[in-house]
Amino acid sequence: MAIAAGRWTAALATIGTSIVAVTPALAQTSDLEEIVVTARKRDESLQNVPITVNVFTAQEIQSAGIESPRDFIAMVPNMTLVETQNVGNSFISVRGISQARNSEPSVAVLVDGVLEANPYEFDQELYDIKQIEVLKGPQGALYGRDAIGGAIIITTADPSDKFEGSTRVGVGNGPAERAQAAISGPIDSQGTLRYRASVNFYDTDGYLQNVYLDRKADPYRDYSARLRLLWKPADDFSADLRFSYDLARTTAYYFVIPRSNEANPYSDFSTPGNANDTTSPIQNNNLGTDNRTIVDTALKLDYTLGYGTFTSVTDYNHTKEIDTGDAYDFRPVTTSDNYALTAGVPAALGGPFDESQSQFVDVQTWSQELRFTSPTVAGFAWIGGVYFVHTERFISTGNLADRGLGVPVVYQTPIVDPANPFATNTNQTFLADSQNNNAYAAFGDATYEFSPQWEFDAAIRYDEDRRENTTDTPPEFLPTTTSFTGESRKAVFSATQPKGTLRYKPNDDWTVYAGWSRGFRSGGFNQTGVGEVARQNGVLGVNDTFQAEIADTYEVGVKSQFLDRRLTVDADVFHTQSRNGYFFVYIAADSTQNLGNLNATYKGAELAVTARPTDRLDVYASFGYTDSRITAMADPTVIGNQAPLVSKNTGNAGVQYRQPLADGLSGTARLDYQEIGRTWWEPYNITSRNPVSLVDLRLGLQAEKWTVTAWSKNLTNKIYNAEFSPGNVGGAGFLWRALPRRYGVDLDYRF
């Protein structure tokens, strides 16, 4: 390990020396603004922070057209996002650490300093945003459980001390339309109480065609709003109150399962999985529904004394999502294999039928953080705090009979017809569980500058997650004879997350750092009885309880900047050993989505270069590489395979040019390129998706108060699958189609 680290360090030094040699070729004009980040819970220069951080400022968010998490994640090397099944299911993979349906997240997400406790709330529209920071590597020492792969810090625009506002309207293919507005200013004459209110509306008929229904499969409508009130009656005290609301209405479950012979309902049983198959169309007979509601209230208090700042962060969140749609094998009723299998059912019992499905998730969280942040005295600074979150969660899933008469929503109670269990719109399967969880944490961080060149940062956090799961499934729907209604399962998942980082700054333009950190992601419960069902269906490694994940990461990195920040070069290498990482499998026998555990090793590197050769031209390029290997699992045949949801390499490149025009106008052109390398989806490596190359283009015309932008995402109309989701071992798997080309025009006005 030491020899390998030495080789990487030598390679990074060579890269840095090469960059220094070519920097005189760049124009030495006015310097660029210094970027300030809050990665270590205090304001610091990006150049000084010994963490791999990708930052998107308000200007970059505007120029790159970042309107959702998929937009900025696509620009971060060694990071990918899968959006699938329903709007609440989105999986982030960072340096190989990934997540899955109904799992704990792989990164901690904070909005205005408030930790999101529920992964179902992550994938929202982004509007009126000040800055986004993406931290890589375990950040649990400061941000707690689930920051095992990193952290995403989103800061919304601050309330202003004078009246200002902005609007955006846009149209696009689909057709699609968007409208946004934000206003801000003081409420009282002294300006001690300020407000900022922003709203967002987005609506599209969709982009993916359902050939059976002859309409779009993916209509989407989103209403969202946010209000921030900032009260600062004195320099030493501030209160920041935020209300936010989001309502998304779309569809779910428009999966595709290819057949080797479309005319034969049984041919898909022998069709091997192929993540690259885009020949079979979306053809569900049920469009389905997917409604998600998020209500969030947060209060942040800061009180500064001469010896430091006390901070209190209180948050309440309530997220509900109901989604319905087709079930296996996601085809019109009369051509489905379920219909063929039930062909012998007498008409008195309902006759041949297909299946649909419904899932309901209801999560409420209350959280409280208290911390103290010291000033820097004689090179020493520290942070200490405690954190608590209470979670109440209910989930129900089930299959219903389907003969083409639609799909009802099913919440806490299944639809039952005792006289005819196979009647239309009755539940054939139904599982329901509720959870009552309490998590506690205490953390501390200390930073000491031995000299202007050397700094050491040590942090540690202890997390304890106490979970209780109650089986709410009615007796007639219990999947096994050993489970019972009202059954309570309890588990405690805990870990200490230490982190140590040594930083060396030979001068203001260079930062070299090396460190070790441990991340912790809590375990949890699959729905009651699925462990036994999994074993009956030959699925190994899936139990009623999945274990907590621990990941140890070693990292060496370098940051450099030249020519008044006109050229920056960042590079790092990492090695992560994960124990009890997640993998996902769908078991058709009880229509459940389940998590299992495996061990894996991840190692890789990242390189990012940004340059501004002239005041009119910006250029950037980045590359990420991750090699993963499964080292242990209940099924030993997978050892040595690639870990699930890992893209072996990712690459980004872009250029933006600004051209002054007459009468105060200027024009911009921006081209962004993204490559997602070969991607594996499940432990058996049944199939991998070929590399995907995507191009985005933006052309803009700006004046002092307005901007018109024509844009296109996936300009070349690359058709590919966003996800391959495994069914039972060896099955064809479910394919989720990625979005094709989108384009439109936006008008922004500022006042």
Solvent accessible surface area in square Angstrom, and as a share of the most:
residue,aa,sasa,rsa
1,M,134,0.60
2,A,84,0.65
3,I,133,0.68
4,A,33,0.25
5,A,33,0.26
6,G,41,0.39
7,R,159,0.58
8,W,111,0.39
9,T,65,0.38
10,A,61,0.48
11,A,44,0.34
12,L,15,0.08
13,A,62,0.48
14,T,86,0.50
15,I,57,0.29
16,G,4,0.04
17,T,94,0.55
18,S,60,0.39
19,I,27,0.14
20,V,69,0.40
21,A,78,0.61
22,V,88,0.50
23,T,12,0.07
24,P,97,0.61
25,A,96,0.74
26,L,32,0.16
27,A,40,0.31
28,Q,133,0.59
29,T,62,0.36
30,S,74,0.48
31,D,83,0.43
32,L,48,0.24
33,E,157,0.70
34,E,78,0.35
35,I,60,0.30
36,V,70,0.40
37,V,0,0.00
38,T,48,0.28
39,A,1,0.01
40,R,14,0.05
41,K,26,0.11
42,R,56,0.20
43,D,108,0.56
44,E,31,0.14
45,S,17,0.11
46,L,37,0.18
47,Q,21,0.09
48,N,51,0.26
49,V,0,0.00
50,P,6,0.04
51,I,11,0.05
52,T,16,0.09
53,V,13,0.07
54,N,30,0.16
55,V,27,0.15
56,F,11,0.04
57,T,39,0.23
58,A,52,0.40
59,Q,123,0.55
60,E,51,0.23
61,I,19,0.10
62,Q,70,0.31
63,S,26,0.17
64,A,15,0.12
65,G,3,0.03
66,I,7,0.04
67,E,18,0.08
68,S,6,0.04
69,P,1,0.01
70,R,89,0.32
71,D,19,0.10
72,F,0,0.00
73,I,2,0.01
74,A,28,0.22
75,M,28,0.13
76,V,2,0.01
77,P,3,0.02
78,N,7,0.04
79,M,3,0.02
80,T,20,0.12
81,L,33,0.16
82,V,14,0.08
83,E,43,0.19
84,T,3,0.02
85,Q,3,0.01
86,N,7,0.04
87,V,22,0.12
88,G,5,0.05
89,N,5,0.03
90,S,7,0.04
91,F,6,0.02
92,I,3,0.02
93,S,7,0.04
94,V,1,0.00
95,R,9,0.03
96,G,4,0.04
97,I,7,0.03
98,S,13,0.08
99,Q,11,0.05
100,A,7,0.05
101,R,4,0.02
102,N,37,0.19
103,S,5,0.03
104,E,25,0.11
105,P,20,0.13
106,S,0,0.00
107,V,2,0.01
108,A,3,0.02
109,V,11,0.06
110,L,8,0.04
111,V,24,0.14
112,D,23,0.12
113,G,24,0.23
114,V,8,0.05
115,L,30,0.15
116,E,33,0.15
117,A,28,0.22
118,N,6,0.03
119,P,32,0.20
120,Y,9,0.03
121,E,6,0.03
122,F,16,0.07
123,D,14,0.07
124,Q,46,0.20
125,E,23,0.10
126,L,18,0.09
127,Y,16,0.06
128,D,35,0.18
129,I,17,0.09
130,K,94,0.40
131,Q,27,0.12
132,I,0,0.00
133,E,3,0.01
134,V,1,0.00
135,L,1,0.01
136,K,3,0.01
137,G,6,0.05
138,P,6,0.03
139,Q,9,0.04
140,G,0,0.00
141,A,3,0.03
142,L,15,0.08
143,Y,8,0.03
144,G,0,0.00
145,R,25,0.09
146,D,13,0.07
147,A,0,0.00
148,I,1,0.01
149,G,3,0.02
150,G,0,0.00
151,A,0,0.00
152,I,0,0.00
153,I,10,0.05
154,I,9,0.04
155,T,36,0.21
156,T,1,0.01
157,A,16,0.12
158,D,60,0.31
159,P,4,0.03
160,S,18,0.12
161,D,89,0.46
162,K,138,0.58
163,F,123,0.51
164,E,59,0.26
165,G,7,0.07
166,S,37,0.24
167,T,52,0.30
168,R,28,0.10
169,V,81,0.46
170,G,8,0.08
171,V,99,0.57
172,G,17,0.17
173,N,35,0.18
174,G,19,0.18
175,P,90,0.57
176,A,13,0.10
177,E,86,0.39
178,R,28,0.10
179,A,41,0.32
180,Q,27,0.12
181,A,38,0.29
182,A,5,0.04
183,I,72,0.36
184,S,0,0.00
185,G,1,0.01
186,P,49,0.31
187,I,94,0.48
188,D,45,0.23
189,S,110,0.71
190,Q,139,0.62
191,G,13,0.13
192,T,36,0.21
193,L,55,0.27
194,R,64,0.23
195,Y,42,0.16
196,R,29,0.11
197,A,31,0.24
198,S,4,0.02
199,V,77,0.45
200,N,5,0.03
201,F,54,0.22
202,Y,33,0.12
203,D,23,0.12
204,T,6,0.03
205,D,73,0.38
206,G,0,0.00
207,Y,31,0.12
208,L,15,0.07
209,Q,73,0.32
210,N,1,0.00
211,V,80,0.46
212,Y,118,0.45
213,L,59,0.29
214,D,113,0.59
215,R,116,0.42
216,K,62,0.26
217,A,1,0.01
218,D,11,0.06
219,P,26,0.17
220,Y,41,0.16
221,R,98,0.36
222,D,0,0.00
223,Y,81,0.31
224,S,9,0.06
225,A,37,0.29
226,R,29,0.11
227,L,64,0.32
228,R,15,0.06
229,L,49,0.24
230,L,31,0.16
231,W,116,0.41
232,K,82,0.35
233,P,59,0.37
234,A,48,0.37
235,D,137,0.71
236,D,60,0.31
237,F,54,0.22
238,S,18,0.12
239,A,15,0.12
240,D,23,0.12
241,L,49,0.24
242,R,15,0.05
243,F,84,0.35
244,S,25,0.16
245,Y,92,0.35
246,D,1,0.01
247,L,26,0.13
248,A,0,0.00
249,R,113,0.41
250,T,23,0.13
251,T,9,0.05
252,A,2,0.01
253,Y,4,0.01
254,Y,23,0.09
255,F,10,0.04
256,V,5,0.03
257,I,5,0.03
258,P,8,0.05
259,R,18,0.07
260,S,87,0.56
261,N,75,0.38
262,E,83,0.37
263,A,94,0.73
264,N,58,0.30
265,P,31,0.19
266,Y,96,0.37
267,S,10,0.06
268,D,4,0.02
269,F,115,0.48
270,S,93,0.60
271,T,21,0.12
272,P,102,0.64
273,G,9,0.09
274,N,66,0.34
275,A,1,0.01
276,N,56,0.29
277,D,29,0.15
278,T,47,0.27
279,T,119,0.69
280,S,8,0.05
281,P,51,0.32
282,I,7,0.03
283,Q,28,0.13
284,N,2,0.01
285,N,18,0.09
286,N,11,0.06
287,L,40,0.20
288,G,16,0.15
289,T,61,0.35
290,D,0,0.00
291,N,46,0.24
292,R,0,0.00
293,T,36,0.21
294,I,4,0.02
295,V,61,0.35
296,D,12,0.06
297,T,44,0.25
298,A,3,0.02
299,L,61,0.30
300,K,49,0.21
301,L,57,0.28
302,D,30,0.16
303,Y,97,0.37
304,T,57,0.33
305,L,53,0.27
306,G,82,0.79
307,Y,132,0.50
308,G,6,0.05
309,T,31,0.18
310,F,91,0.38
311,T,9,0.05
312,S,22,0.14
313,V,8,0.05
314,T,59,0.34
315,D,10,0.05
316,Y,63,0.24
317,N,2,0.01
318,H,44,0.20
319,T,1,0.01
320,K,84,0.36
321,E,1,0.00
322,I,13,0.07
323,D,2,0.01
324,T,1,0.01
325,G,0,0.00
326,D,0,0.00
327,A,2,0.01
328,Y,51,0.19
329,D,0,0.00
330,F,8,0.03
331,R,5,0.02
332,P,11,0.07
333,V,16,0.09
334,T,95,0.55
335,T,66,0.38
336,S,0,0.00
337,D,0,0.00
338,N,25,0.13
339,Y,61,0.23
340,A,29,0.22
341,L,107,0.53
342,T,22,0.13
343,A,65,0.50
344,G,75,0.73
345,V,36,0.21
346,P,78,0.49
347,A,92,0.72
348,A,89,0.69
349,L,76,0.38
350,G,15,0.14
351,G,7,0.06
352,P,37,0.23
353,F,11,0.04
354,D,0,0.00
355,E,31,0.14
356,S,0,0.00
357,Q,18,0.08
358,S,3,0.02
359,Q,2,0.01
360,F,10,0.04
361,V,3,0.02
362,D,27,0.14
363,V,4,0.03
364,Q,47,0.21
365,T,2,0.01
366,W,96,0.34
367,S,12,0.08
368,Q,57,0.26
369,E,15,0.07
370,L,90,0.45
371,R,31,0.11
372,F,25,0.11
373,T,22,0.13
374,S,8,0.05
375,P,57,0.36
376,T,89,0.51
377,V,98,0.57
378,A,96,0.74
379,G,18,0.17
380,F,87,0.36
381,A,6,0.04
382,W,107,0.37
383,I,2,0.01
384,G,18,0.18
385,G,14,0.14
386,V,77,0.45
387,Y,18,0.07
388,F,72,0.30
389,V,1,0.01
390,H,34,0.15
391,T,16,0.09
392,E,66,0.29
393,R,43,0.16
394,F,27,0.11
395,I,9,0.05
396,S,2,0.01
397,T,13,0.07
398,G,4,0.04
399,N,8,0.04
400,L,0,0.00
401,A,0,0.00
402,D,0,0.00
403,R,71,0.26
404,G,43,0.42
405,L,128,0.64
406,G,30,0.29
407,V,32,0.18
408,P,34,0.21
409,V,62,0.36
410,V,7,0.04
411,Y,89,0.34
412,Q,101,0.45
413,T,102,0.59
414,P,14,0.09
415,I,60,0.31
416,V,74,0.43
417,D,48,0.25
418,P,126,0.79
419,A,97,0.75
420,N,35,0.18
421,P,75,0.47
422,F,73,0.30
423,A,17,0.13
424,T,32,0.19
425,N,42,0.22
426,T,8,0.05
427,N,9,0.05
428,Q,44,0.20
429,T,36,0.21
430,F,2,0.01
431,L,6,0.03
432,A,0,0.00
433,D,4,0.02
434,S,34,0.22
435,Q,16,0.07
436,N,71,0.36
437,N,9,0.05
438,N,41,0.21
439,A,4,0.03
440,Y,100,0.38
441,A,8,0.06
442,A,52,0.40
443,F,12,0.05
444,G,22,0.21
445,D,9,0.04
446,A,34,0.27
447,T,18,0.10
448,Y,87,0.33
449,E,70,0.31
450,F,124,0.52
451,S,39,0.25
452,P,109,0.69
453,Q,69,0.31
454,W,107,0.37
455,E,5,0.02
456,F,81,0.34
457,D,6,0.03
458,A,44,0.34
459,A,8,0.06
460,I,93,0.47
461,R,8,0.03
462,Y,94,0.36
463,D,4,0.02
464,E,34,0.15
465,D,1,0.00
466,R,118,0.43
467,R,21,0.08
468,E,58,0.26
469,N,1,0.01
470,T,41,0.24
471,T,1,0.00
472,D,54,0.28
473,T,1,0.01
474,P,27,0.17
475,P,94,0.59
476,E,118,0.53
477,F,29,0.12
478,L,39,0.19
479,P,42,0.27
480,T,14,0.08
481,T,139,0.81
482,T,105,0.61
483,S,12,0.08
484,F,118,0.49
485,T,60,0.35
486,G,45,0.43
487,E,32,0.15
488,S,58,0.37
489,R,32,0.12
490,K,149,0.63
491,A,21,0.16
492,V,76,0.44
493,F,14,0.06
494,S,53,0.34
495,A,14,0.11
496,T,57,0.33
497,Q,0,0.00
498,P,30,0.19
499,K,36,0.15
500,G,18,0.17
501,T,9,0.05
502,L,77,0.38
503,R,12,0.04
504,Y,75,0.28
505,K,20,0.09
506,P,58,0.36
507,N,78,0.40
508,D,113,0.58
509,D,58,0.30
510,W,50,0.18
511,T,0,0.00
512,V,53,0.30
513,Y,9,0.03
514,A,43,0.33
515,G,23,0.23
516,W,76,0.27
517,S,9,0.06
518,R,72,0.26
519,G,0,0.00
520,F,0,0.00
521,R,2,0.01
522,S,0,0.00
523,G,0,0.00
524,G,1,0.01
525,F,18,0.07
526,N,8,0.04
527,Q,19,0.09
528,T,4,0.02
529,G,6,0.05
530,V,0,0.00
531,G,1,0.01
532,E,54,0.24
533,V,10,0.06
534,A,0,0.00
535,R,135,0.49
536,Q,131,0.58
537,N,54,0.28
538,G,46,0.44
539,V,4,0.02
540,L,75,0.37
541,G,17,0.17
542,V,2,0.01
543,N,72,0.37
544,D,39,0.20
545,T,37,0.21
546,F,11,0.04
547,Q,84,0.37
548,A,18,0.14
549,E,2,0.01
550,I,30,0.15
551,A,0,0.00
552,D,18,0.09
553,T,4,0.02
554,Y,110,0.42
555,E,24,0.11
556,V,30,0.17
557,G,0,0.00
558,V,14,0.08
559,K,6,0.03
560,S,2,0.02
561,Q,23,0.10
562,F,21,0.09
563,L,34,0.17
564,D,87,0.45
565,R,72,0.26
566,R,2,0.01
567,L,10,0.05
568,T,36,0.21
569,V,4,0.02
570,D,47,0.24
571,A,4,0.03
572,D,5,0.02
573,V,11,0.06
574,F,8,0.03
575,H,50,0.22
576,T,6,0.04
577,Q,59,0.26
578,S,1,0.01
579,R,91,0.33
580,N,53,0.27
581,G,4,0.03
582,Y,11,0.04
583,F,7,0.03
584,F,16,0.07
585,V,9,0.05
586,Y,23,0.09
587,I,0,0.00
588,A,45,0.35
589,A,63,0.49
590,D,12,0.06
591,S,9,0.06
592,T,1,0.00
593,Q,29,0.13
594,N,0,0.00
595,L,3,0.02
596,G,1,0.01
597,N,24,0.12
598,L,5,0.03
599,N,40,0.21
600,A,1,0.01
601,T,23,0.14
602,Y,11,0.04
603,K,101,0.43
604,G,6,0.05
605,A,18,0.14
606,E,11,0.05
607,L,62,0.31
608,A,25,0.19
609,V,42,0.24
610,T,61,0.36
611,A,19,0.15
612,R,46,0.17
613,P,30,0.19
614,T,61,0.35
615,D,76,0.39
616,R,101,0.37
617,L,47,0.24
618,D,34,0.18
619,V,58,0.33
620,Y,41,0.15
621,A,47,0.37
622,S,14,0.09
623,F,99,0.41
624,G,0,0.00
625,Y,79,0.30
626,T,2,0.01
627,D,15,0.08
628,S,0,0.00
629,R,97,0.35
630,I,2,0.01
631,T,59,0.34
632,A,38,0.29
633,M,24,0.11
634,A,62,0.48
635,D,18,0.09
636,P,89,0.56
637,T,104,0.61
638,V,1,0.00
639,I,91,0.46
640,G,40,0.38
641,N,38,0.20
642,Q,12,0.05
643,A,1,0.00
644,P,7,0.04
645,L,21,0.11
646,V,1,0.01
647,S,12,0.08
648,K,55,0.23
649,N,37,0.19
650,T,5,0.03
651,G,12,0.12
652,N,7,0.04
653,A,39,0.30
654,G,9,0.08
655,V,60,0.34
656,Q,17,0.08
657,Y,87,0.33
658,R,47,0.17
659,Q,64,0.28
660,P,73,0.46
661,L,89,0.44
662,A,75,0.58
663,D,142,0.74
664,G,68,0.65
665,L,52,0.26
666,S,35,0.22
667,G,15,0.14
668,T,31,0.18
669,A,40,0.31
670,R,15,0.05
671,L,77,0.38
672,D,17,0.09
673,Y,80,0.30
674,Q,27,0.12
675,E,49,0.22
676,I,18,0.09
677,G,0,0.00
678,R,86,0.31
679,T,4,0.02
680,W,38,0.13
681,W,8,0.03
682,E,3,0.01
683,P,3,0.02
684,Y,56,0.21
685,N,37,0.19
686,I,56,0.29
687,T,15,0.09
688,S,19,0.12
689,R,15,0.05
690,N,67,0.35
691,P,64,0.40
692,V,3,0.01
693,S,46,0.30
694,L,24,0.12
695,V,29,0.17
696,D,49,0.25
697,L,53,0.26
698,R,27,0.10
699,L,90,0.45
700,G,12,0.11
701,L,63,0.31
702,Q,41,0.18
703,A,23,0.18
704,E,151,0.68
705,K,99,0.42
706,W,82,0.29
707,T,8,0.05
708,V,56,0.32
709,T,9,0.06
710,A,45,0.35
711,W,43,0.15
712,S,10,0.07
713,K,30,0.13
714,N,6,0.03
715,L,60,0.30
716,T,87,0.50
717,N,55,0.28
718,K,80,0.34
719,I,86,0.44
720,Y,32,0.12
721,N,2,0.01
722,A,18,0.14
723,E,7,0.03
724,F,2,0.01
725,S,4,0.02
726,P,13,0.08
727,G,10,0.09
728,N,44,0.22
729,V,65,0.37
730,G,52,0.50
731,G,26,0.25
732,A,10,0.08
733,G,6,0.05
734,F,12,0.05
735,L,1,0.00
736,W,18,0.06
737,R,20,0.07
738,A,11,0.09
739,L,49,0.24
740,P,18,0.12
741,R,90,0.33
742,R,26,0.09
743,Y,113,0.43
744,G,10,0.09
745,V,69,0.40
746,D,8,0.04
747,L,78,0.39
748,D,14,0.07
749,Y,92,0.35
750,R,86,0.31
751,F,93,0.39
